[in-house]
Amino acid sequence: EEALKLANAPHVMVIGGAEIHNLFLPLADRIELTEVALSPEGDATIPLPAAADWQEIAREEHPAADGKPAFAFVTLARTRG
């Protein structure tokens, strides 16, 4: 709550790792998500938001190209919670 007060703005974007995500998700009304068609090794994960609480309102697909994996920009809006 203190960070949001310091931002002093009508809209605040939060970008961070799993811990930051977990702290701010309950306060979010929109998620801008990048889905990458890749399964890298690692131990840090962020679970997908609960489908019952979020609705996909936009999706922009990008195919794999030049050795880079396919990806999509996805916008989710909170429906409840």
N, C-alpha and C positions, 0 to 999 in steps of 0.2 A: 504494500500500500504506500509506503514511503517513496519508493521508486516512481510510482505513478504520480504522486504529488509533485515530486521534483521535475518530472517531465512537463507538467503544467500545459498539456495540449489536449485538444478534443479527441485526437486519435494517436495511439501509441503503438509502435511496432516493436516486438520483442524478438530478438534473434539470439539463439544460444544453444547450448548443449542440452543433454537430457535433464539435468537438474533445473536449469532455467525454465525449460519446457514444463516440467512438473509443477513448478511454483506458479507460473502465470496461466496455465491452461484453464483453471477454474474461473479466471477473470476474462477470458477471451470470448469475443463474439464472432470472430472470423479466424480461419486458418488459411494461410497461403503455403501450400505443400508442394514440394517437388518430389515426384515419384521417379526413381531411376530403376531401369530394368537390369539390375545387377545384384549379386549376392556376395558382397565383400566379406572378408574375415574380420572379426572384431568382437568385442564384448559389450559395447555401448549400444543400446537400442532405445527407441522411443515407440511405445505401442501406438497403434492406430487409434484415433478417437472413437468413442462409442457411437456406432451407426445410429442408435436411437436418439442421440443428442445433436447430431450434425447432419446437414444435407449438402450434397455436392451441388454447387450453383454454377460452376464453370470448369472447363477442362480444355487444355491446349496440348495436343499430342505432338511429339517430335520423334521421327524415326531414327534408328541407329544410322550413323554416318561417320565416315573417316575414322573408323576404329573406336568410336565413342558409342556407348550404349543408348538405346532409346530412352526417352524420358517424357514426363508430362508435368505441366504446371496445373495444379488443382486448387480451386477455391472452395472451402467448406464454410457454411454459415451455421451458427448455433440455432437449433430449433427449440431446445429446452435445456434445463439443467442450470 
